[in-house]
Amino acid sequence: MPEIALTPPPPRSELLRQVSGHIRDLVPGGQLLAVGMLGAGSPIDFVVLEPGGSVVLVLVADPGHDLEQVGLALAQRAWVEARLFDWLQLAPGLGARPEAGVRVCLLCASLRPETLAAAQPLGAAVLELAIYRCIRTRDGVGLLVERVERPAAAVPESPAVEPTQTTVPLPSFRTGLRDIDLGITAEELASLE
């Protein structure tokens, strides 16, 4: 038997317990604030505070549900953003800064091309992607976590336009149709002019 082998994910409760041990890998220097907090109709797996004061929601997608989890991640992010000022009233020393923003780290067993395409325009400041792999070693089942590096969204360049010295009037719009082609009478044509 090899020393390390990939293995299917454990039950969700065990998977979340293992992910909690990797929070600082996903959010370096992060401080865990809440686990399993009810958010926008479903639990937010982990709420983490970054050293700069931004809030990071870590969501763990069930295998095969990565694409739909992108939508849920955005809903949870909006839910937390709308309540952040209230949280700060309840816990003024929390250290969160609303202007620092809220982002989501979505942890998936795998990522389909559609998921990558959906996440691309959002950027890492809104949605960061990561992959987990469950491995079996001599010591038991462990977890490997890896951030997914995405290329920056390409901004199309507009073609350079040379400035002109004079303005040329545009020709009036012409379709090439004649009055007879339109089937209008002389009276109707006179009313249009």
Salt bridges, closest charged atoms under 4 A:
GLU3 OE2 - ARG138 NH2 3.86
GLU14 OE2 - ARG17 NH2 2.62
ASP25 OD2 - HIS22 ND1 2.80
ASP45 OD1 - ARG12 NH2 3.02
GLU50 OE2 - ARG103 NH2 2.77
ASP62 OD1 - ARG12 NH1 3.02
ASP66 OD1 - ARG112 NE 3.11
GLU68 OE2 - HIS65 ND1 3.04
GLU81 OE2 - ARG77 NH2 3.40
GLU99 OE2 - ARG97 NE 2.90
GLU128 OE1 - ARG103 NH1 2.64
GLU128 OE2 - ARG147 NE 2.79
ASP181 OD1 - ARG178 NH2 3.34
